[in-house]
Amino acid sequence: MSDILKIGKYEFTSRLIVGSGKYPDFQTTRDATLASGSEMITVAVRRVNITNPDEENLMDYFKDTDVKFLPNSAGCTTAEEAITLFRLTREATGIDLIKLEVIGDTAKTLYPDVIETLKACEVLAKDGFTIMAYTNDDPIVAKRLEEAGAAAVMPLAAPIGSGLGIQNRFNVVFIKEAVSVPVIVDAGIGCASDAAAAMELGADGVLTNTAIAQAENPIAMAEAMKHAVIAGRMSYKAGRIPKRPFATASSPVDGMIF
């Protein structure tokens, strides 16, 4: 059955989004992305070239694919920086689907500055961008971002690159209940089981970068992530049994022959 992920005016069949950082080269980035089955790759445009045609350009490696580029504002610490960056990026590439992230603590946690993120979201939404907003795992902030014009909210599972997995599973559920836009669990995914767990909680998708790029075998991990997201989504839609503190026989006890 069709299970389309809709983010604003865009539609995707894969619910896995991958990153482009920390790979040894662009060819490995391409190979892992294609192995993941993802239709979207996020790119820190301050660090990875997708705008200068006179230098090695990551977009050239994906010209023969259907993978969409998702520029992100990694490295920006104010709303003004992010707004300017995305306006320039759209002018250079024509891309209006963006991942908004404004970092408040650049030294240790890389936690988002949600106040600056909200400011930028309001302006960029009026500019016609389709915004996927990186945020903390707070359902109140997630709702505010939706009201500010975000087409998807992206709560962190754990600090960026930590590999700790989902630290507060309840908040993923609370955020899903609080908003009507897609919820994409972002940051902190360490392995395939983390991605499956996020999907089983009801997340609409997962974004991961470090877990793939720095795995001993990035291509194999990318494929594992693909299957984990699919399995987690199917498990969520199938409906799990309730948890009980006691045993329940798997076969009926009434009408036993002996």
Summary of the structure (lengths in Angstrom):
residues: 258
radius of gyration: 19.4
end to end distance: 44.4
largest distance: 81.6
contacts: 843
relative contact order: 0.14
helix: 38%
strand: 17%
